[in-house]
Amino acid sequence: MSEDRHDEARAATRQAALDYHEYPKPGKLEIRATKPLANGRDLSRAYSPGVAEACLEIQADPATASRYTSRGNLVAVVSNGTAVLGLGNIGALASKPVMEGKAVLFKKFANIDCFDIEVNEPDPYKLADIVCALEPTFGAVNLEDIKAPDCFIVEQICRERMNIPVFHDDQHGTAIVVGAAATNALIVAEKRFDQIKVVSTGGGAAGIACLEMLVKLGVRRENIWLCDLAGLVYHGRTEQMTPQKANFAQGHQSGTLDQVIAGADLFLGLSGPGVLTPAMVAKMAPKPIVFALANPTPEILPDQVRSVAPDAIIATGRSDFPNQVNNVLCFPFIFRGALDIGATTINKEMELACIEGIAALARATTSAEAAAAYHGETLTFGPDYLIPKPFDPRLIGVVAKAVAKAGMATGIASRPISDLEAYKERLNGSVFKSALIMRPVFEAARQATRRIIFAEGEDERVLRAANAMLEETTDKPILIGRPEVMATRAERAGLPIRPDRDFEIVNPESDGRYRDYWSTYHELMERRGVTPDIARTVLRTNSTAIAAIAVHRGDAESMICGTYGEYSWHLRYVREILARGGLRPQGALSLMIQEEGPLFIADTHVNAAPTPEQIADSAIGAARHVRRFGLAPKVALCSHSNFGNLDSDSGRRMRAALEILDVQEVNFEYEGEMSTDAALDPELRARIFPNSRLNGAANILIFGFTDAANAARNILKLRAGGLEVGPILMGMGNRAHVVTPSITTRGLLNMSAIAGTPVAHYS
């Protein structure tokens, strides 16, 4: 790229960043009320006189502040702007965009509310006084971008005087992520903390904290060599010394990085660009570990390291290289755990628990969500994947739980958590939106073992779902596909599962049951024009037909298909092979999970313009399935017509369906016909039809056309942030489900739990 084009690209990038901060509203934060303020009653409760009751409760018992105010989930991000990453001492005001950004990360990754507080105070003692005075407002304090050694002074004073967690992320956050990366790097290199030699550059807050953390992890202090701008830190040195550096003094003579690097197992750089040279790396021990963490330009580039040490294990602070040491892996989750137990501090045990949680996640199977967010990257534990990615949604559950457990074990929890597993599930529910509502379905599925066959077994989403099934349920996956293809794709995706060893396969190209399968298909279809030759061809090429035959013959209890292709195409084979003995597809039910709660929609795929009988069947089937989720069904038969005010086609069919339900005396609430807004707004419905038999908002909407049902489903999914579970095929006795090509791995896992529940649990 020419210099002019490079300058243009930089200018465009700069302008894009400025626009991001300016539009559509200046800044990255806003404050929103959590309670309604719609009338005089709300006002009297939010402020005078009702607010006095909360004030008096807190006066009587200060611990209740976490019940009646936001304090228990509120963190202060405090800085004086004296050491902003990559920018230096730019002052408090100029640091505000960074602090706002930190607050956004707290909210995004751990749902923690934040106020950023920029203070014009360079004196560390006065700054500490200001922070301590803020204790009544906050549940915890995150100190940020305060220069060394002032940051040590501020943190020490605040920790001594405050009864809430105080955490200097530049120190401890960096140290925790470095500790996690080092833990796994040593596993890859087959080395131990107590045996390695560490050479470090940078005697600032982050560098010192990282070295102290390595000592906590087992590195011997006498095996650590610290260098800074003045060279080796040694006993008796006076130039640019601090008490923190003196703790790592080695020998009594000066030295250089080049002189002490020989035989080093781990280089830890938190200094500046170009500090480490390839010649120095060549002097390091075999399988050297190089953590070049200076930003934006590391101490040495990865390609330079590998030019002299191809077996090196490398981490940087940059996102465009593998193994980015990023504090966002730590601080949201350590604060989440600390806040939730009402911790009075963050201690060493909590930090070590955070390290182990982060490190263990990288060694586990990569989540499908992280793989999707970092498409094209290899996320398999090894030299290029030492720590998980920030967008791995499992971080909050694993790390916050570990931190909370350690805090309670060490006696600093003012609000201990009685059930840590339930706590972890709650946290997962904040990122996996389907987790909480799917809980009763998974619990029912675990009571029995069912064989679930997936028609599209070579799909990476299916492979990931099968792996998750083996980890989270008792069900046994059966995958249709070529074993060599599945093995290659599982390995590429970083999955430990392999065909025939971990799950059963049906290989269309070569399976001992082939003759039995095509013969069965021919027997079922010979009076529908299917010849033996056609049957043989279908059972070699059509994985949906193979799956259906497997269920028909009893080789599997349920099938899942539809990750590609048209829904109606898959449904055809389900109907032909499995719609027998009173089973028939009655409709497709989609669960849409929203912030306001779950909403079920039918029929989204099966009957284009259902008859009154089919509408009634859909209502009955939907009610049955909704009970599986632990909910009381409330059915609304939806139309443009409201309680007979229009003589429309859908209105007539809905009224006829209502009569059928009346005759059958079903055991759930239902009403119709009504518009969708009347179904969801009880006050509107009461004005239109005061004698409605439906109480509250409906949670099941039955439409008169699949066009309408599907439109509602897609609008909720794509414009209202709804997460779909399904579609669930009703009327087939849980023997078959046809999904859609947009389904995710998590969606397939959810469907496997639904398919894995015996009919007796919800019939």
C-alpha positions in Angstrom: 0.0 0.0 0.0 1.4 3.4 -1.0 2.0 6.0 1.8 -0.9 8.1 0.5 -3.3 5.2 0.6 -2.1 4.3 4.0 -2.8 7.8 5.3 -6.2 7.7 3.7 -7.0 4.4 5.4 -5.9 5.7 8.7 -8.0 8.9 8.3 -11.0 6.8 7.4 -10.5 4.6 10.4 -10.1 7.6 12.7 -13.3 9.2 11.4 -15.2 6.0 11.8 -14.1 5.8 15.4 -15.1 9.4 16.0 -18.5 8.9 14.4 -19.1 5.8 16.5 -18.6 8.0 19.6 -20.8 10.9 18.4 -23.8 9.3 16.7 -26.7 8.7 17.1 -26.1 10.1 20.6 -22.8 11.4 22.0 -20.9 9.0 24.2 -21.5 5.3 24.9 -23.7 5.3 28.0 -27.1 6.4 29.1 -29.2 6.0 32.3 -32.5 4.1 32.1 -35.1 3.7 34.9 -35.9 0.2 36.1 -39.3 1.1 37.4 -42.3 2.7 35.7 -43.1 6.3 36.3 -46.4 6.6 34.5 -48.7 8.1 37.0 -49.1 9.8 40.4 -49.0 6.5 42.2 -45.6 5.6 40.7 -44.3 9.0 41.6 -45.3 8.7 45.2 -43.5 5.4 45.5 -40.4 6.4 43.5 -40.0 9.7 45.4 -41.8 11.4 48.3 -43.4 10.0 50.4 -42.8 6.3 49.5 -39.0 6.6 49.1 -38.7 7.4 52.9 -39.6 3.8 53.7 -36.6 2.5 51.8 -34.4 5.1 53.4 -35.5 4.0 56.9 -35.0 0.4 56.1 -31.4 1.1 55.0 -30.8 3.3 58.1 -31.9 0.4 60.3 -29.9 -2.2 58.4 -27.2 -0.9 55.9 -27.1 -4.4 54.3 -30.5 -3.9 52.9 -29.1 -1.2 50.5 -28.5 -4.1 48.0 -32.3 -4.9 48.2 -33.7 -1.5 47.8 -31.2 0.3 45.6 -28.9 -0.5 42.7 -25.8 -0.4 44.8 -25.3 -4.2 44.8 -24.9 -4.2 41.0 -23.1 -0.8 40.7 -19.4 -0.3 40.0 -17.4 2.9 39.9 -14.7 3.1 37.2 -12.3 5.7 38.6 -9.4 7.3 36.9 -7.3 10.5 37.0 -6.1 9.9 33.4 -2.4 9.8 34.3 -1.6 6.5 32.5 -4.1 5.8 29.8 -3.2 2.8 27.8 -1.1 3.8 24.7 -1.7 7.5 25.4 0.0 8.2 28.7 -0.9 11.2 31.0 -3.7 12.8 29.0 -5.7 14.0 32.0 -9.0 13.1 33.5 -11.3 14.7 30.9 -9.5 13.1 27.9 -9.7 9.7 29.6 -13.5 9.8 29.7 -14.0 7.8 26.4 -11.9 5.0 27.8 -13.8 4.9 31.1 -17.1 4.9 29.3 -15.8 2.1 27.2 -14.9 0.1 30.3 -18.4 0.7 31.7 -19.9 -0.6 28.4 -17.8 -3.8 28.7 -19.0 -4.4 32.3 -22.6 -4.1 31.1 -22.2 -6.2 27.9 -20.3 -9.1 29.4 -21.6 -9.3 33.0 -24.7 -7.1 33.1 -23.1 -4.9 35.7 -24.1 -1.2 35.9 -21.3 1.4 35.9 -20.6 5.0 36.5 -17.4 6.3 35.1 -15.8 8.9 37.4 -12.9 11.0 36.1 -11.2 12.9 38.8 -8.8 15.9 38.4 -6.5 14.9 41.2 -2.9 13.9 40.6 -2.1 13.5 44.3 -2.5 9.8 45.1 -3.4 10.4 48.8 -6.1 12.9 47.9 -7.4 10.7 45.1 -7.7 7.8 47.6 -9.7 10.1 50.0 -12.1 10.9 47.2 -12.6 7.3 46.2 -13.1 6.2 49.8 -15.8 8.9 50.2 -17.8 7.3 47.4 -18.3 4.0 49.2 -22.0 4.6 50.1 -22.8 4.8 46.3 -21.1 1.7 45.0 -20.9 -2.0 45.5 -17.3 -2.1 44.2 -14.6 0.1 42.7 -12.5 -0.5 39.6 -9.4 1.7 39.6 -8.2 2.4 36.0 -5.3 4.1 34.2 -3.5 5.6 37.3 0.3 5.8 36.9 2.7 3.8 38.9 3.7 4.0 41.7 0.6 6.2 42.6 -1.7 3.3 41.7 -0.2 1.1 44.4 -0.7 3.9 47.0 -4.3 4.5 46.0 -5.3 0.9 46.0 -3.6 0.1 49.3 -5.4 3.0 51.1 -8.7 2.2 49.5 -8.5 -1.5 50.4 -7.6 -0.7 54.0 -10.4 1.8 54.5 -13.2 0.5 52.3 -15.5 -2.4 53.0 -16.2 -3.2 49.3 -14.0 -4.7 46.6 -11.4 -2.4 45.2 -9.6 -3.8 42.1 -7.0 -2.0 40.0 -7.6 -3.7 36.7 -4.4 -2.6 35.1 -2.6 -4.6 37.7 -4.7 -7.5 38.8 -6.8 -7.9 35.7 -3.7 -8.2 33.5 -2.1 -10.5 36.0 -5.0 -12.8 36.1 -5.2 -13.2 32.3 -1.4 -13.6 32.1 -1.7 -16.2 34.8 -4.3 -18.1 32.9 -2.3 -17.9 29.6 0.9 -19.0 31.4 -0.9 -21.9 33.1 -1.9 -23.3 29.8 1.3 -22.4 28.0 3.2 -24.5 30.5 0.8 -27.4 29.9 1.5 -27.2 26.2 5.3 -26.8 26.7 5.3 -29.6 29.4 6.9 -27.4 32.0 6.2 -26.4 35.6 5.9 -23.1 37.4 8.4 -24.0 40.1 11.0 -25.0 37.5 11.0 -22.2 35.0 13.2 -19.1 34.6 11.2 -15.9 33.9 12.6 -12.7 32.4 10.4 -9.7 32.3 10.6 -6.1 30.9 8.6 -3.3 32.4 8.5 -2.4 36.0 5.1 -0.6 35.9 1.9 -1.6 37.7 0.9 -4.3 35.3 4.4 -5.8 35.1 4.9 -6.0 38.8 1.4 -7.4 39.4 2.0 -10.1 36.8 5.3 -11.1 38.5 3.6 -11.3 41.9 0.9 -13.4 40.3 3.4 -15.8 38.9 4.9 -16.2 42.3 1.5 -17.0 43.7 1.2 -19.7 41.0 4.5 -21.3 42.0 7.4 -19.5 40.2 10.4 -19.1 42.6 11.2 -15.4 43.2 14.9 -16.2 42.7 14.1 -17.4 39.2 12.6 -14.1 38.1 14.8 -11.5 36.3 13.3 -8.0 35.9 14.6 -5.4 33.5 13.4 -1.9 32.8 14.7 1.2 31.0 17.7 1.3 33.3 18.6 -2.4 32.8 18.5 -5.2 35.3 16.9 -4.6 38.7 19.6 -5.5 41.2 20.2 -5.1 44.9 21.6 -1.6 45.6 20.3 0.0 42.4 18.9 3.5 43.0 18.0 4.7 39.5 14.2 4.6 38.8 13.6 2.2 41.7 10.4 1.6 43.6 9.8 -0.7 46.6 7.8 -2.9 44.2 10.7 -3.3 41.8 13.1 -4.0 44.7 11.1 -7.1 45.6 12.5 -8.7 42.4 16.1 -7.5 42.6 18.7 -10.1 41.4 22.4 -9.9 42.3 24.5 -6.8 43.0 25.6 -5.9 39.5 24.0 -4.1 36.6 23.0 -6.1 33.5 21.0 -6.0 30.3 18.1 -8.0 28.9 20.5 -9.6 26.4 22.7 -10.8 29.3 20.0 -12.4 31.4 17.7 -13.9 28.7 19.8 -17.0 28.1 17.9 -20.1 29.2 14.7 -18.3 30.0 11.6 -20.4 29.7 9.2 -17.4 29.8 9.6 -13.8 28.5 7.0 -11.5 29.9 7.0 -8.1 28.1 4.9 -5.1 29.3 7.2 -2.4 28.1 7.5 -1.2 24.5 8.1 -2.1 20.8 11.3 -3.8 19.7 12.7 -4.5 23.2 13.2 -8.2 22.4 15.1 -9.3 19.4 15.2 -12.6 17.5 18.8 -13.1 18.6 17.6 -12.9 22.2 14.8 -15.4 21.6 17.4 -17.8 20.1 19.1 -17.8 23.5 16.0 -18.9 25.4 15.2 -22.5 26.5 13.6 -25.0 24.1 9.8 -24.4 23.5 10.2 -20.8 24.7 7.1 -18.9 25.9 7.0 -15.3 24.7 4.4 -13.0 26.0 5.0 -9.7 24.2 2.1 -7.7 25.5 3.1 -4.1 24.7 0.3 -2.2 22.9 -0.2 -1.3 20.1 3.2 -2.7 19.0 4.6 -5.7 20.9 8.1 -6.1 22.1 8.6 -8.5 19.2 6.3 -9.7 16.4 5.3 -13.4 16.3 6.8 -14.0 12.9 10.2 -12.7 14.2 9.9 -15.1 17.2 9.1 -18.1 14.9 12.0 -17.3 12.6 14.4 -18.5 15.3 12.1 -20.6 17.5 9.4 -22.4 15.4 8.2 -24.2 18.5 7.7 -21.0 20.5 4.4 -20.3 22.3 3.4 -16.7 21.8 0.9 -14.3 23.2 0.4 -10.6 22.5 -2.0 -7.8 23.5 -3.4 -7.6 20.0 -6.6 -9.0 18.5 -5.0 -9.7 15.1 -2.7 -12.4 16.5 -3.6 -15.6 18.4 -3.7 -15.6 22.2 -4.7 -12.0 22.9 -4.2 -11.2 26.6 -7.3 -9.1 27.1 -8.5 -8.0 30.5 -12.1 -8.3 29.4 -11.6 -12.1 30.1 -11.4 -11.2 33.7 -12.7 -8.0 35.2 -16.5 -8.4 34.3 -16.6 -11.8 35.8 -14.5 -11.4 38.9 -16.7 -8.4 39.7 -19.9 -10.4 38.9 -18.9 -13.1 41.4 -17.8 -10.5 44.0 -20.9 -8.4 43.8 -23.2 -11.4 44.0 -21.8 -12.6 47.3 -21.6 -9.1 48.7 -17.8 -9.5 49.0 -15.9 -7.1 51.2 -12.7 -7.4 49.1 -11.2 -9.4 46.3 -8.5 -11.6 47.7 -5.8 -13.9 46.4 -8.0 -17.0 46.4 -10.6 -15.3 44.2 -7.9 -14.2 41.8 -6.5 -17.7 41.6 -10.0 -19.2 41.1 -10.5 -16.7 38.2 -7.3 -17.9 36.6 -8.2 -21.5 36.8 -11.7 -20.9 35.5 -10.4 -19.0 32.5 -7.6 -21.5 31.8 -10.0 -24.5 32.1 -12.4 -23.0 29.5 -9.6 -22.9 26.9 -8.9 -26.6 27.6 -12.5 -27.5 27.2 -14.4 -27.8 23.9 -14.9 -24.5 22.3 -18.4 -23.1 22.5 -20.4 -22.8 19.2 -21.1 -19.2 20.0 -17.4 -18.3 20.2 -16.7 -20.3 17.0 -19.4 -18.3 15.2 -18.0 -15.0 16.5 -14.5 -15.9 15.4 -15.3 -17.7 12.2 -12.3 -19.0 10.4 -10.0 -19.1 13.5 -8.8 -22.4 14.9 -10.1 -22.5 18.5 -8.6 -25.8 19.6 -6.5 -25.9 22.8 -2.8 -25.7 21.9 -0.1 -23.2 21.1 -2.4 -20.8 19.3 -5.3 -21.1 21.7 -4.2 -20.7 25.3 -7.1 -18.6 26.6 -10.7 -18.4 25.5 -12.1 -15.6 23.4 -13.9 -12.7 25.1 -17.2 -13.5 23.4 -17.3 -17.1 24.8 -20.6 -16.9 26.6 -19.5 -19.6 29.1 -17.1 -17.2 30.8 -19.7 -15.7 33.1 -21.0 -18.9 34.5 -17.7 -20.6 34.9 -15.6 -17.7 36.2 -18.1 -15.9 38.3 -19.1 -19.1 40.0 -15.5 -20.0 40.8 -14.9 -16.5 42.2 -18.0 -16.6 44.3 -17.1 -20.1 45.6 -13.6 -18.9 46.6 -14.9 -15.7 48.2 -17.4 -17.7 50.4 -14.7 -20.3 51.3 -12.4 -17.5 52.6 -15.1 -15.8 54.6 -15.4 -12.4 52.9 -19.0 -12.9 51.6 -21.7 -10.9 53.3 -24.4 -12.5 51.2 -23.4 -16.2 50.6 -25.0 -18.1 47.8 -26.7 -21.3 49.0 -26.8 -23.1 45.7 -23.8 -22.4 43.4 -25.1 -24.7 40.6 -28.4 -22.8 40.5 -26.4 -19.6 40.6 -24.3 -20.7 37.6 -27.5 -21.6 35.7 -28.9 -18.2 36.4 -25.8 -16.6 35.0 -25.9 -18.8 31.9 -29.5 -17.8 31.5 -28.4 -14.1 31.1 -26.3 -15.0 28.0 -28.0 -18.2 26.8 -31.5 -16.7 26.6 -33.1 -20.1 26.3 -31.3 -21.6 29.4 -33.9 -20.8 32.0 -37.1 -21.7 30.1 -35.4 -24.9 28.8 -34.4 -26.0 32.3 -37.6 -28.2 33.0 -37.3 -29.7 29.5 -33.7 -30.7 30.1 -34.5 -32.1 33.6 -37.3 -34.2 32.1 -35.0 -35.4 29.3 -32.4 -36.6 31.8 -34.9 -38.9 33.4 -34.7 -41.3 30.4 -32.2 -42.1 27.7 -33.5 -41.7 24.1 -31.6 -42.3 20.9 -31.9 -39.1 18.7 -30.9 -39.4 15.1 -29.8 -36.4 13.1 -30.3 -36.5 9.4 -27.6 -34.0 8.5 -24.7 -35.4 10.6 -21.9 -33.8 8.6 -23.1 -30.3 9.5 -20.8 -28.6 12.0 -23.8 -27.4 14.0 -25.0 -30.9 14.3 -21.6 -32.2 15.4 -21.4 -29.5 18.1 -24.9 -30.3 19.2 -24.0 -34.0 19.5 -20.9 -33.1 21.6 -23.1 -30.9 23.8 -25.6 -33.7 24.2 -22.9 -36.1 25.4 -21.8 -33.4 27.9 -25.2 -32.2 29.2 -27.8 -35.0 28.7 -28.1 -38.7 28.9 -29.4 -39.0 25.3 -27.5 -40.9 22.6 -26.9 -39.1 19.3 -26.9 -41.0 16.0 -25.6 -39.1 13.1 -26.2 -39.8 9.4 -23.1 -39.1 7.2 -19.7 -40.2 6.0 -17.5 -41.0 9.0 -14.3 -39.6 7.4 -16.1 -36.3 6.7 -17.5 -36.1 10.2 -14.1 -36.9 11.8 -12.4 -34.2 9.7 -14.9 -31.6 10.5 -15.0 -32.5 14.2 -11.2 -32.2 14.4 -11.3 -28.9 12.5 -13.9 -27.5 14.9 -11.8 -28.6 17.9 -14.4 -31.2 19.0 -13.1 -34.3 20.9 -15.9 -36.5 19.6 -15.3 -39.1 16.8 -17.6 -41.3 14.8 -18.4 -44.8 16.1 -16.3 -44.1 19.2 -18.5 -41.4 20.8 -21.7 -41.6 18.7 -23.4 -44.1 16.4 -23.4 -43.4 12.7 -25.4 -44.4 9.7 -23.2 -44.2 6.7 -25.4 -43.9 3.5 -22.5 -45.2 1.4 -21.9 -48.3 3.4 -24.1 -49.6 6.2 -25.0 -53.1 7.2 -28.6 -52.2 7.5 -29.0 -50.8 4.0 -31.0 -53.7 2.6 -33.3 -53.8 5.6 -33.8 -50.0 5.3 -34.6 -49.8 1.6 -36.8 -52.9 1.9 -38.8 -51.3 4.7 -39.2 -48.1 2.7 -40.3 -50.1 -0.4 -42.9 -52.0 1.7 -44.3 -48.7 3.0 -44.3 -46.9 -0.4 -44.8 -49.6 -3.0 -48.5 -48.6 -3.6 -47.4 -45.0 -4.0 -45.3 -45.7 -7.1 -42.0 -46.5 -5.4 -40.2 -49.3 -7.1 -37.3 -51.3 -5.5 -34.8 -49.3 -7.6 -36.3 -46.0 -6.4 -36.3 -47.3 -2.8 -32.6 -48.3 -3.1 -31.7 -44.9 -4.5 -33.6 -42.9 -1.9 -32.0 -44.9 1.0 -28.6 -44.1 -0.5 -29.1 -40.4 -1.0 -31.9 -39.1 1.2 -30.8 -38.7 4.8 -34.2 -37.5 6.0 -35.8 -40.7 4.6 -33.0 -42.7 6.3 -33.6 -41.0 9.6 -37.4 -41.6 9.4 -36.9 -45.3 8.5 -34.5 -45.6 11.5 -37.2 -44.3 13.8 -39.9 -46.4 12.1 -37.8 -49.6 12.7 -37.0 -48.7 16.3 -33.3 -48.0 15.8 -33.9 -44.5 17.2 -36.7 -42.9 19.2 -36.8 -39.5 17.5 -35.3 -37.7 14.5 -34.2 -34.1 13.8 -33.8 -32.9 10.3 -34.0 -29.6 8.3 -30.7 -27.8 8.8 -30.8 -27.2 5.1 -33.5 -27.4 2.4 -37.2 -26.6 2.5 -39.3 -27.5 5.5 -42.1 -29.0 3.3 -39.6 -31.3 1.6 -38.5 -32.8 4.9 -42.0 -32.9 6.2 -43.1 -35.0 3.2 -40.9 -37.9 4.2 -41.9 -37.6 7.9 -45.5 -37.9 6.8 -44.9 -40.7 4.4 -43.0 -42.9 6.8 -44.0 -41.9 10.4 -47.6 -40.6 10.1 -49.1 -43.9 11.2 -51.0 -45.3 14.1 -52.9 -42.1 14.8 -49.8 -39.9 14.4 -50.0 -37.0 12.0 -48.4 -33.5 11.8 -50.8 -31.1 13.3 -48.8 -27.9 13.1 -45.4 -26.4 13.9 -45.0 -24.5 17.2 -42.3 -21.9 17.6 -41.2 -20.6 21.0 -40.0 -17.0 20.8 -38.0 -15.9 23.9 -38.1 -12.2 24.5 -37.2 -9.8 27.3 -40.9 -9.7 28.3 -41.1 -13.5 28.5 -41.8 -16.4 26.3 -44.4 -16.4 23.4 -45.5 -19.4 21.5 -46.7 -19.1 17.9 -48.5 -21.7 15.7 -48.9 -22.9 13.0 -45.7 -21.6 11.5 -45.0 -24.2 8.8 -47.4 -27.2 8.3 -50.9 -26.1 7.3 -51.1 -23.1 4.9 -54.7 -22.3 5.7 -55.8 -24.7 8.5 -59.3 -25.9 8.9 -61.2 -25.3 12.2 -60.3 -28.9 13.2 -56.6 -28.3 12.5 -56.7 -25.0 14.4 -58.2 -26.7 17.4 -55.6 -29.5 17.1 -52.9 -26.9 17.1 -54.3 -25.2 20.2 -54.5 -28.5 22.0 -51.0 -29.5 20.9 -49.5 -26.1 21.8 -51.0 -26.2 25.3 -49.6 -29.7 25.8 -46.1 -28.6 24.8 -46.2 -25.3 26.8 -46.8 -27.3 30.0 -43.5 -29.0 29.3 -41.8 -25.6 30.0 -43.5 -25.3 33.3 -46.0 -22.7 32.1 -49.7 -22.5 32.2 -51.0 -22.2 28.6 -53.1 -19.2 27.6 -54.3 -19.6 24.0 -55.5 -16.8 21.8 -57.1 -17.7 18.4 -55.9 -14.8 16.3 -57.6 -13.0 13.4 -58.1 -9.5 12.1 -61.6 -9.9 13.4 -62.4 -9.2 17.1 -65.1 -11.4 18.7 -67.3 -11.5 15.6 -67.0 -7.9 14.4 -65.8 -8.9 10.9 -67.1 -11.6 8.6 -63.6 -12.6 7.4 -62.4 -16.1 6.4 -60.0 -16.4 9.3 -62.6 -15.1 11.7 -65.1 -17.7 10.6 -62.5 -20.5 10.9 -61.4 -19.3 14.3 -65.0 -19.1 15.6 -65.6 -22.7 14.4 -62.4 -23.8 16.1 -63.6 -22.1 19.3 -66.8 -24.2 19.2 -64.8 -27.4 18.7 -62.7 -26.5 21.8 -65.8 -25.8 23.8 -67.3 -29.2 22.9 -64.0 -31.0 23.9 -63.9 -29.2 27.3 -60.1 -28.8 27.2 -58.3 -28.0 30.4 -56.5 -24.8 29.5 -57.5 -21.1 29.0 -58.4 -20.1 25.5 -60.4 -17.3 23.8 -61.0 -15.9 20.3 -61.3 -14.8 17.8 -59.2 -11.6 18.5 -56.5 -9.4 17.1 -52.9 -9.9 18.2 -52.9 -6.7 20.2 -56.0 -7.7 22.1 -54.4 -11.1 22.8 -51.3 -9.5 24.3 -52.9 -6.5 26.0 -55.5 -7.5 28.7 -56.7 -3.9 29.2 -57.4 -3.5 25.5 -59.2 -6.8 25.4 -61.3 -5.9 28.5 -62.5 -2.7 26.7 -63.4 -4.7 23.5 -64.9 -7.8 25.2 -65.3 -7.4 28.9 -66.5 -11.0 29.4 -63.4 -12.7 28.0 -62.6 -16.0 29.6 -58.9 -15.4 29.1 -57.0 -13.9 32.1 -54.0 -11.8 31.5 -51.8 -11.8 28.4 -51.9 -14.8 26.1 -48.7 -16.8 25.7 -49.9 -18.9 22.7 -50.9 -17.2 19.5 -52.7 -19.5 17.0 -53.0 -17.9 13.5 -55.3 -18.8 10.7 -52.6 -18.8 8.0 -49.0 -19.9 8.1 -48.0 -16.7 6.3 -49.2 -14.7 9.3 -47.6 -17.1 11.9 -44.3 -17.2 10.0 -44.3 -13.4 9.6 -44.9 -12.9 13.3 -42.1 -15.4 14.1 -39.6 -13.8 11.8 -40.4 -10.2 12.9 -39.9 -11.1 16.5 -36.7 -12.9 15.7 -35.1 -10.4 13.4 -36.4 -7.0 14.7 -37.4 -7.6 18.3 -34.4 -9.7 19.4 -36.4 -12.8 20.0 -34.6 -16.1 20.3 -36.4 -19.1 18.7 -36.7 -22.5 20.1 -38.2 -24.8 17.5 -40.1 -25.2 15.4 -41.6 -28.1 17.4 -43.6 -30.5 15.2 -46.9 -31.3 17.0 -48.9 -34.4 16.5 -46.0 -36.8 15.9 -45.6 -38.2 19.4 -42.2 -36.6 19.6 -40.9 -39.0 17.0 -39.8 -36.3 14.5 -38.9 -32.6 14.4 -38.2 -30.5 11.3 -36.0 -27.5 12.1 -35.1 -24.6 9.7 -31.7 -23.7 8.1 -31.2 -20.7 10.4 -31.1 -22.9 13.5 -28.0 -22.6 15.7 -26.0 -25.2 17.6 -27.8 -24.1 20.8 -31.1 -24.4 19.0 -30.3 -28.0 17.9 -29.3 -28.8 21.5 -32.6 -27.4 22.7 -34.5 -29.5 20.1 -32.6 -32.6 21.1 -33.8 -32.1 24.7 -37.4 -31.7 23.5 -36.9 -34.8 21.3 -35.3 -36.6 24.2 -38.3 -36.2 26.5 -40.6 -39.3 26.6 -44.2 -38.6 25.6 -45.3 -39.7 29.0 -43.7 -36.6 30.5 -46.0 -34.1 28.7 -49.0 -36.0 27.3 
